[in-house]
Amino acid sequence: MAHHRVLLIEDDFDVAEMLLMYFQSLKYEVLHADTGKEGIEIARTRFPNLILLDVMLPDMDGYDVCVRLRNMSLTKYIPILFLTQKDERASKVKGLQLGADDYITKPFDIDELRLRVEGTINRASRENLHEARTGLPTGALVDEELRVRAHQGAALLRLTLQGFSAYADVYSFMAANDVLYHAGKTIRDVLTEYGRSDDFVGIENDDFIVATQPADVERLTEAIQARFAAQVRTFYTFADADRGGILMDRGTPQERLVPMMSFSATRIEVPQASE
């Protein structure tokens, strides 16, 4: 499974290079943008576990970037840590009011920054806000989205990986975690490429929850299923891939073939609150 992914939005070359090298040495996957516009696009398409955001950028300030990220469904729940040279209380309060999770003032102690990054990511997982295997919203965040989207008339889908339990039993939980990470990325990629800016994806247990417009449901579901099917063979041994699945209880009267994993989709009905 991939290590935590951090997006650094920082235009100062020396600072960016230092942070890239430092966090990569800690086995983080580090993405970098030196403008706010580029950072927003990377956040939408690569879905980092945390964003390190400089306040002073060449094309827009970090506060504007934060507002845009918080207004898009695919990025609104990603933790943001501001990097700022300003030490005024008003600047810090403004960032927190706009939805930032933390801030650190330049020049900063690198170990303190590491602890802030680790703490923010761990807190999101510990509070059941971001699911550790995929980085997707979960728990109360998904429940909130479902209530809001149901009221707005959105289509709500549950995407289930058929055959996932058998795969985990045979291939190990670590391999299964890799599958879930890849499945979540597949959904995000399809929503980014073919969906709308207010589309949402989260996770409940091992099922993915998607909110989109009713007119887009069939097209997006088919695209997700097709893309996952085109790549799923890579998670199996050659023998299982050629066979078309996993042979369970081999050599017994219960022997059966569990087909390779695939996505099934069902609609979610959210009870409306009584008046």
Secondary structure as a PSIPRED ss2 file (coil, helix, strand):
# PSIPRED VFORMAT (PSIPRED V4.0)

   1 M C   1.000  0.000  0.000
   2 A C   1.000  0.000  0.000
   3 H C   1.000  0.000  0.000
   4 H C   1.000  0.000  0.000
   5 R E   0.000  0.000  1.000
   6 V E   0.000  0.000  1.000
   7 L E   0.000  0.000  1.000
   8 L E   0.000  0.000  1.000
   9 I E   0.000  0.000  1.000
  10 E C   1.000  0.000  0.000
  11 D C   1.000  0.000  0.000
  12 D C   1.000  0.000  0.000
  13 F H   0.000  1.000  0.000
  14 D H   0.000  1.000  0.000
  15 V H   0.000  1.000  0.000
  16 A H   0.000  1.000  0.000
  17 E H   0.000  1.000  0.000
  18 M H   0.000  1.000  0.000
  19 L H   0.000  1.000  0.000
  20 L H   0.000  1.000  0.000
  21 M H   0.000  1.000  0.000
  22 Y H   0.000  1.000  0.000
  23 F H   0.000  1.000  0.000
  24 Q H   0.000  1.000  0.000
  25 S H   0.000  1.000  0.000
  26 L C   1.000  0.000  0.000
  27 K C   1.000  0.000  0.000
  28 Y C   1.000  0.000  0.000
  29 E E   0.000  0.000  1.000
  30 V E   0.000  0.000  1.000
  31 L E   0.000  0.000  1.000
  32 H E   0.000  0.000  1.000
  33 A E   0.000  0.000  1.000
  34 D C   1.000  0.000  0.000
  35 T C   1.000  0.000  0.000
  36 G H   0.000  1.000  0.000
  37 K H   0.000  1.000  0.000
  38 E H   0.000  1.000  0.000
  39 G H   0.000  1.000  0.000
  40 I H   0.000  1.000  0.000
  41 E H   0.000  1.000  0.000
  42 I H   0.000  1.000  0.000
  43 A H   0.000  1.000  0.000
  44 R H   0.000  1.000  0.000
  45 T H   0.000  1.000  0.000
  46 R H   0.000  1.000  0.000
  47 F C   1.000  0.000  0.000
  48 P C   1.000  0.000  0.000
  49 N C   1.000  0.000  0.000
  50 L E   0.000  0.000  1.000
  51 I E   0.000  0.000  1.000
  52 L E   0.000  0.000  1.000
  53 L E   0.000  0.000  1.000
  54 D E   0.000  0.000  1.000
  55 V C   1.000  0.000  0.000
  56 M C   1.000  0.000  0.000
  57 L C   1.000  0.000  0.000
  58 P C   1.000  0.000  0.000
  59 D C   1.000  0.000  0.000
  60 M C   1.000  0.000  0.000
  61 D C   1.000  0.000  0.000
  62 G H   0.000  1.000  0.000
  63 Y H   0.000  1.000  0.000
  64 D H   0.000  1.000  0.000
  65 V H   0.000  1.000  0.000
  66 C H   0.000  1.000  0.000
  67 V H   0.000  1.000  0.000
  68 R H   0.000  1.000  0.000
  69 L H   0.000  1.000  0.000
  70 R H   0.000  1.000  0.000
  71 N C   1.000  0.000  0.000
  72 M C   1.000  0.000  0.000
  73 S C   1.000  0.000  0.000
  74 L C   1.000  0.000  0.000
  75 T C   1.000  0.000  0.000
  76 K C   1.000  0.000  0.000
  77 Y C   1.000  0.000  0.000
  78 I C   1.000  0.000  0.000
  79 P C   1.000  0.000  0.000
  80 I E   0.000  0.000  1.000
  81 L E   0.000  0.000  1.000
  82 F E   0.000  0.000  1.000
  83 L E   0.000  0.000  1.000
  84 T E   0.000  0.000  1.000
  85 Q C   1.000  0.000  0.000
  86 K C   1.000  0.000  0.000
  87 D C   1.000  0.000  0.000
  88 E C   1.000  0.000  0.000
  89 R H   0.000  1.000  0.000
  90 A H   0.000  1.000  0.000
  91 S H   0.000  1.000  0.000
  92 K H   0.000  1.000  0.000
  93 V H   0.000  1.000  0.000
  94 K H   0.000  1.000  0.000
  95 G H   0.000  1.000  0.000
  96 L H   0.000  1.000  0.000
  97 Q H   0.000  1.000  0.000
  98 L C   1.000  0.000  0.000
  99 G C   1.000  0.000  0.000
 100 A C   1.000  0.000  0.000
 101 D C   1.000  0.000  0.000
 102 D E   0.000  0.000  1.000
 103 Y E   0.000  0.000  1.000
 104 I E   0.000  0.000  1.000
 105 T E   0.000  0.000  1.000
 106 K C   1.000  0.000  0.000
 107 P C   1.000  0.000  0.000
 108 F C   1.000  0.000  0.000
 109 D C   1.000  0.000  0.000
 110 I H   0.000  1.000  0.000
 111 D H   0.000  1.000  0.000
 112 E H   0.000  1.000  0.000
 113 L H   0.000  1.000  0.000
 114 R H   0.000  1.000  0.000
 115 L H   0.000  1.000  0.000
 116 R H   0.000  1.000  0.000
 117 V H   0.000  1.000  0.000
 118 E H   0.000  1.000  0.000
 119 G H   0.000  1.000  0.000
 120 T H   0.000  1.000  0.000
 121 I H   0.000  1.000  0.000
 122 N H   0.000  1.000  0.000
 123 R H   0.000  1.000  0.000
 124 A H   0.000  1.000  0.000
 125 S H   0.000  1.000  0.000
 126 R H   0.000  1.000  0.000
 127 E C   1.000  0.000  0.000
 128 N C   1.000  0.000  0.000
 129 L C   1.000  0.000  0.000
 130 H E   0.000  0.000  1.000
 131 E C   1.000  0.000  0.000
 132 A C   1.000  0.000  0.000
 133 R C   1.000  0.000  0.000
 134 T C   1.000  0.000  0.000
 135 G C   1.000  0.000  0.000
 136 L C   1.000  0.000  0.000
 137 P E   0.000  0.000  1.000
 138 T C   1.000  0.000  0.000
 139 G C   1.000  0.000  0.000
 140 A H   0.000  1.000  0.000
 141 L H   0.000  1.000  0.000
 142 V H   0.000  1.000  0.000
 143 D H   0.000  1.000  0.000
 144 E H   0.000  1.000  0.000
 145 E H   0.000  1.000  0.000
 146 L H   0.000  1.000  0.000
 147 R H   0.000  1.000  0.000
 148 V H   0.000  1.000  0.000
 149 R H   0.000  1.000  0.000
 150 A H   0.000  1.000  0.000
 151 H H   0.000  1.000  0.000
 152 Q H   0.000  1.000  0.000
 153 G C   1.000  0.000  0.000
 154 A C   1.000  0.000  0.000
 155 A E   0.000  0.000  1.000
 156 L E   0.000  0.000  1.000
 157 L E   0.000  0.000  1.000
 158 R E   0.000  0.000  1.000
 159 L E   0.000  0.000  1.000
 160 T E   0.000  0.000  1.000
 161 L E   0.000  0.000  1.000
 162 Q E   0.000  0.000  1.000
 163 G C   1.000  0.000  0.000
 164 F H   0.000  1.000  0.000
 165 S H   0.000  1.000  0.000
 166 A H   0.000  1.000  0.000
 167 Y H   0.000  1.000  0.000
 168 A H   0.000  1.000  0.000
 169 D H   0.000  1.000  0.000
 170 V H   0.000  1.000  0.000
 171 Y H   0.000  1.000  0.000
 172 S C   1.000  0.000  0.000
 173 F H   0.000  1.000  0.000
 174 M H   0.000  1.000  0.000
 175 A H   0.000  1.000  0.000
 176 A H   0.000  1.000  0.000
 177 N H   0.000  1.000  0.000
 178 D H   0.000  1.000  0.000
 179 V H   0.000  1.000  0.000
 180 L H   0.000  1.000  0.000
 181 Y H   0.000  1.000  0.000
 182 H H   0.000  1.000  0.000
 183 A H   0.000  1.000  0.000
 184 G H   0.000  1.000  0.000
 185 K H   0.000  1.000  0.000
 186 T H   0.000  1.000  0.000
 187 I H   0.000  1.000  0.000
 188 R H   0.000  1.000  0.000
 189 D H   0.000  1.000  0.000
 190 V H   0.000  1.000  0.000
 191 L H   0.000  1.000  0.000
 192 T H   0.000  1.000  0.000
 193 E H   0.000  1.000  0.000
 194 Y H   0.000  1.000  0.000
 195 G C   1.000  0.000  0.000
 196 R C   1.000  0.000  0.000
 197 S C   1.000  0.000  0.000
 198 D C   1.000  0.000  0.000
 199 D C   1.000  0.000  0.000
 200 F E   0.000  0.000  1.000
 201 V E   0.000  0.000  1.000
 202 G E   0.000  0.000  1.000
 203 I E   0.000  0.000  1.000
 204 E E   0.000  0.000  1.000
 205 N C   1.000  0.000  0.000
 206 D C   1.000  0.000  0.000
 207 D E   0.000  0.000  1.000
 208 F E   0.000  0.000  1.000
 209 I E   0.000  0.000  1.000
 210 V E   0.000  0.000  1.000
 211 A E   0.000  0.000  1.000
 212 T E   0.000  0.000  1.000
 213 Q C   1.000  0.000  0.000
 214 P H   0.000  1.000  0.000
 215 A H   0.000  1.000  0.000
 216 D H   0.000  1.000  0.000
 217 V H   0.000  1.000  0.000
 218 E H   0.000  1.000  0.000
 219 R H   0.000  1.000  0.000
 220 L H   0.000  1.000  0.000
 221 T H   0.000  1.000  0.000
 222 E H   0.000  1.000  0.000
 223 A H   0.000  1.000  0.000
 224 I H   0.000  1.000  0.000
 225 Q H   0.000  1.000  0.000
 226 A H   0.000  1.000  0.000
 227 R H   0.000  1.000  0.000
 228 F H   0.000  1.000  0.000
 229 A H   0.000  1.000  0.000
 230 A H   0.000  1.000  0.000
 231 Q H   0.000  1.000  0.000
 232 V H   0.000  1.000  0.000
 233 R H   0.000  1.000  0.000
 234 T H   0.000  1.000  0.000
 235 F H   0.000  1.000  0.000
 236 Y C   1.000  0.000  0.000
 237 T C   1.000  0.000  0.000
 238 F H   0.000  1.000  0.000
 239 A H   0.000  1.000  0.000
 240 D H   0.000  1.000  0.000
 241 A H   0.000  1.000  0.000
 242 D H   0.000  1.000  0.000
 243 R H   0.000  1.000  0.000
 244 G C   1.000  0.000  0.000
 245 G E   0.000  0.000  1.000
 246 I E   0.000  0.000  1.000
 247 L E   0.000  0.000  1.000
 248 M E   0.000  0.000  1.000
 249 D C   1.000  0.000  0.000
 250 R C   1.000  0.000  0.000
 251 G C   1.000  0.000  0.000
 252 T C   1.000  0.000  0.000
 253 P C   1.000  0.000  0.000
 254 Q C   1.000  0.000  0.000
 255 E C   1.000  0.000  0.000
 256 R E   0.000  0.000  1.000
 257 L E   0.000  0.000  1.000
 258 V E   0.000  0.000  1.000
 259 P E   0.000  0.000  1.000
 260 M C   1.000  0.000  0.000
 261 M C   1.000  0.000  0.000
 262 S E   0.000  0.000  1.000
 263 F E   0.000  0.000  1.000
 264 S E   0.000  0.000  1.000
 265 A E   0.000  0.000  1.000
 266 T E   0.000  0.000  1.000
 267 R E   0.000  0.000  1.000
 268 I C   1.000  0.000  0.000
 269 E C   1.000  0.000  0.000
 270 V C   1.000  0.000  0.000
 271 P C   1.000  0.000  0.000
 272 Q C   1.000  0.000  0.000
 273 A C   1.000  0.000  0.000
 274 S C   1.000  0.000  0.000
 275 E C   1.000  0.000  0.000
